[in-house]
Amino acid sequence: MSDHKPIVYKNCEDVPAVVMSEASMLWNKTGAWRYIKPKYCDKVPPCNQGCPAGNDVENFVRLAEEKKYKEAWLSIKEENPFPRVCGRVCYYPCETACNRGQFDRAVSINALERFIGDYVSTDTKIERLQNDSGKKVAVVGSGPAGLTTAYHLARLGHGVHVYEADEKPGGVLRYGIPEYRLPKKVLDEEIQDIINLGVTIDCNKKVGETIQWEALLDFDAVFVATGAHKSRNVGIENEEAQGVMPGLGFLKKVAQGKKVHLGPRTVVVGGGNTAIDAARTAMRLGSQVTIHYYRSRNEIPAFKEEVDEAQKEGVHFDMLSEPVRVLVDGDKATGIEMRRTRLGDPDESGRRRPVSVEGSEYSVDATTIIIAIGEDTDLEYLPSEIQEERGRVIVDAFGATSRPGVFAGGDMAIANHNVAYAIGSGKAAAIAIDAYLKGSHVSDIVAQTTIGEYGAMSMSHYIEAGRAHAKNRYTKSVVSYNDINLNYFEEQERSKQTKLELSERHQNFKEVHQGLSEDQIQNDAQRCFHCGVCTMCDTCYIYCPDIAIEHKGDAAWGYDINFDYCKGCGICVHECPRNAMMMEDE
């Protein structure tokens, strides 16, 4: 202390109005007091872990908030070749996981993804990540799983040949999802992005008929994703009568532009998404439609939003009813006999089991009966060495089958039959196939490629993990709602998509959901908490009592902590709005 000169005030006017120090305190390195220290640590936003396709949701939302729409699109395309498709047909589990949903309402992530995909010009090209490897992969099936695998393998430098049994690629995206939900122009443009990477799509080639399984074994690896296209039978009398048709078969005929005569009254049996799509399609073809389902509205498995839209459009629902037999005149269906059910104890799915009410039968007139009670896979073309169980190919977490070099995904291999899960399984298989072709196994780096504690796999993480001397810099800690400092946020209305007027939905297949405007997109992007990810909001910088937090120099992103002076008080961590910091032991 003897090195410091005393401060002398010559008069009262020189004395500060408040207590302050005019001498430097840099000599007092208070960091020596510390036993714990703060650390910047980007954690996993729940939306990222909740996305079955493995999107970096927080990142593309942030880029959209900054109006960097092309960069946001490229961020999605790193993981998912179908932002425009998913922005229309995904059931958005990311929004279910969104912490904002517990505060007011979830961020409109699905609509944001659609806007980003639609906003960016289709002329924007996706580049390959690696040069030609010389390896060739066969992909059987061009649905969302098969095309996703082809897309990622092509970007990783492998040659890909896709075999498709139908006349056009797309699988369930083309033939199972109606035009009013997914315009085929949108689908075609995103498939073209895949073709532009050098992927060959060979249509009208069905394995087991126009091409034999043995021919596929000439490739270095095979990925099989032929979906679940066999509609289940109810098992009732006269089910084969004229005028009775399967739900997917009906949707496919309409998608192909074939003439389908339904007559004035259509009955749809089932409560899944295919049943709802079939009912709304039949309504657009001019028929009066009633859905019969053997559970209540609360147990119906179809997406709630689609069920609500069907009801608004005029589709009738007759719940707690099951089919008994098809009524016929000769070989033509004239109606269906139904029977009432009641709900009993929960079954293995957790939903209450329907129980038949004896003596409650009643008849319903119908000119067409559409059966949509689920779909099964067709695995007859596969050799016996590829193991199956309960109608699905047995695969490990990365899509590998019982035969080395053969992988499978999508609806024929996974329990969750929806587009996002199919995309996720296709990407996981692409990563596994790439590792296989390089003589390794993806399990060696699975901790670095999986998002969060149990999420999908990340292609960008996989690429990073494959670089020399790469370290696992991706935390597994997922930020919960209770981790967010809510004092920094205010309630704000979620943007609402405009929809086609009900009066305009009959007799045509115009797209129902119209998306969000750019102003609405900005409103919703700014509602994002950015859970667990530093946004350089300066809260830590402002609150640090030791002025130990500094901006990184040369316009670099982030902060430095001067540990000569940081006492480890933890105020920065406590105040961080989004839990992007943590305290750790010295």
C-alpha positions, 0 to 999 in steps of 0.5 A, a space after each residue: 500500500 505504501 506505493 500508492 499516494 494519498 488523495 487530498 481534497 483541497 476544498 469541499 467542492 472537490 469531494 465527490 457527491 457519492 462514495 467512490 474510489 478514485 484510485 485504481 483497485 487493479 492491484 487487488 486481484 480478488 480472483 484469489 478468493 474464488 473456489 468456483 467459477 462461471 463458464 459459458 456453456 451452450 446447452 441443448 434447447 428442448 426444441 432441438 432434442 424434440 425434433 425427430 428430424 434432428 434440426 438445429 431449431 434454435 439456430 434457424 429461428 435465430 437466423 430468421 430473427 436476424 433476417 438471414 433467411 438464406 443462412 437459416 435455410 442452409 442450417 435446416 438443409 444441413 440436417 433435413 432436405 425437406 424444410 418446405 414439406 415439413 413446414 406443411 405436414 410435420 406435427 411439430 413435436 418441437 413446439 410441444 417441447 418448446 419452453 415458451 409454451 409453458 410461459 404463454 404459447 410455443 413459438 410458431 416453429 413449424 410456420 417459421 420453417 415453412 416461411 424460410 423454405 418458401 422465401 429462399 429461391 429454389 435456385 439456391 444450390 446445396 453443395 456436396 460436403 466431400 468429394 467423390 468417394 467411389 462408393 455406390 449405394 442403392 436406396 429402395 423406396 423414394 419416400 421421406 426416409 429413402 430420399 433423406 438417406 440419398 440426400 445425405 449420402 450424396 453430400 458425403 460424396 457417395 454415388 446413390 441410385 434410388 429405385 422407386 416402384 411408382 411412376 414418380 418419387 415421393 412415396 407417402 409424400 406424393 401419394 398419401 398426403 393430399 394436395 390441400 396439405 402438400 402441393 406437389 409443386 413444393 415436393 417436386 422442387 425439394 426432390 429436385 434439390 436431391 437430384 441436383 446432387 447427382 442422385 439417380 431416381 429410377 421409377 417404375 422399378 419394383 424390387 422382386 419384380 422389375 429388379 431382383 434383390 440379388 442385383 442390389 448386392 452389387 452396390 457397396 451398401 443398400 438402404 431399404 425404405 419401402 414404407 407401409 402401404 398395405 391397408 389393413 382389412 377390418 375382417 367383416 362380412 362383405 368387405 370385398 364388395 364393390 364400393 369398399 376401398 382402402 384409405 391409402 388406395 383411395 388417396 393414391 388414385 386421387 393423387 394420380 389424377 384418376 377419376 374416383 366416383 364416390 356417390 353422395 354418401 361416403 363412410 370412413 372407418 378409422 381415426 388416424 391421419 389417413 382416415 382424416 385425409 380420406 374424409 377431407 378428400 372425399 368431401 372435396 370430391 362432392 360427397 357427404 362424409 361421416 367418420 366412424 371411430 370406435 373410441 371417443 374424440 379424446 382418443 382419436 390418434 390423428 393430429 388434432 388440428 387436422 381433425 378440427 379442420 375436417 369438422 369445420 369443413 363439414 365432415 361428420 363424426 360418429 364416435 364410439 362405433 365399430 363396423 359389423 358388416 358391409 350391407 350389399 345389394 348383389 356385389 355392390 355396397 349399399 351401406 354398413 352396419 355399425 355397433 356402439 362401443 363404450 370405453 373400458 380399461 386402458 390398453 398397452 397404448 394408454 388409451 381406453 380400450 373400446 368394448 362392444 355394446 351388444 344389441 346396439 347395432 344400427 345401419 348407415 346408408 353409404 355409396 362408398 365405404 373407405 377403410 382406414 384403420 392402419 397400414 402394414 408393410 410388405 416385406 415379401 421381397 426381402 431375403 430370409 436372412 434379414 430378420 423381421 418381427 411383428 411386420 417390421 424389419 429389425 434394425 439397431 439404432 442406426 438402421 443396420 439390419 441382420 445382414 452386414 451392409 444392408 440398412 433399413 428405415 422409415 415406416 418399415 423399420 420404426 414404430 412412429 409412422 410420420 414424416 419427421 421420424 422417417 427423415 430422422 431414421 433416413 439421416 441416422 442410416 446415412 451416417 451409419 452407412 457412411 461410417 460402414 463404407 469407411 470401415 468404422 461404426 457410428 457407435 464409436 462417436 454416437 455421443 457426439 452425434 446425438 442431440 441432447 439426452 435422447 434426440 435424433 442424430 445431427 449430421 453437422 455434429 457427425 461431420 465435426 466429430 470426423 475431423 482430426 483432433 475433434 473434441 465433443 463440445 456438444 453438451 447433453 444438458 437440456 434446458 428446462 422451463 425452470 432453468 429460464 430466468 423469466 424476469 427478462 421476458 414478457 407475454 406476447 401473442 403467438 402469430 396465427 396463420 391465415 387459412 383458406 376460407 371454408 367456402 373456398 375449400 369445397 370442390 377444389 384442392 387449394 392449399 388450406 394453410 397460407 403460412 405467415 407474413 414476414 412481419 408475423 415471422 419476425 414477431 414469432 422469432 423474437 418470442 424465442 427464449 433461445 434456451 441454453 444458447 448465448 445471444 450476447 444480451 450483455 446481462 452478464 456483462 452488466 451485472 458483474 460486480 467486479 467488471 470481470 466480464 469483457 466482450 471478445 476483441 476484434 468483433 468476435 462472438 462471445 465474452 471473456 472472463 478475467 479470472 484475476 478478478 472474478 470472485 466466483 459470486 455467480 451473479 452472472 449465472 443467476 441472471 443469465 436469461 436463458 441458462 447459457 452459463 454454469 458454475 464449476 469447481 476450480 
